[in-house]
């Protein structure tokens, strides 16, 4: 009788496991809270004292709201593999500088960089600790950041009342960045909500270095009522001969990529749900 009950229990357990899918989907939202080592705009005042003023955004590239989703498969009690797709609405980078002395030249400059990005991250999840109601896990992924634009807008103004001189410039440029490979890691906790539904929260970290392929900028400069429109085209290369040419109001240059990289490192938090079929 005991043997029959054990056998029946094993058969029931096997049927349950066979009918329960190993696949799951998930949706999540999050925010990049801090950006250690990420690119920030620079700003400086050459006046000092009360006549100069400067301000900068506190966060660098990578901060901002993100939403994503993914699929995965449960390989074993300790290992999952999957892939996430994530959209980042990056927080704008801003800087402002002003130099307003009582006499002589005055100068004001404002710069802003805006961007969004889309990434695909294949990953593995290691279950570190498990209890009936929750589990703790580590995640390691290769982040594939799809081609993106860094849009730069800058306004410069200078004037000298004594010399009757005024200058205003509007500059609109775009850094074109190709496919970039980075690293994604996370430490998370997953909670049981229902038989098939799980909730989770995780602290994540991204390591990503952007290397632009080229930079294009349109300028409109007005000096004492005279307007000049010009175009600037820059191509970044890893090695080879550099060049600089100017045709009319169009400037074209080829420069080394050294020093023209943008770190987009982020530490933040994600909250989401996962459904097992």
Buried (B, 14 or more C-beta within 10 A) or exposed (E): EEEEEEEEEEEEEEEEEEEEEEEBBBEBEBBBEBBEEBBBBEBEBEBEEEBBBBEBBEBBBBBBBBBBBBEBEBEEEEEBEBBBBBEBEBBBBBBBBBBBEEEEBBBBBBBBBBBEBBBBBBBBBEBEEEEEEBBBBBBEBBBBBEEBBBBBBBBBBBBEEEEEEBBBBBBBBBBBBEEBEBBBBBEBBBEBEEEEEBBBBBBBBBBBBBBBBBBBBEBEBBEEEEEEEBBBBBBBBEEEEEEEEEEEEEBBBBBEBEEBBBBBBBBBBBEBBBBBE
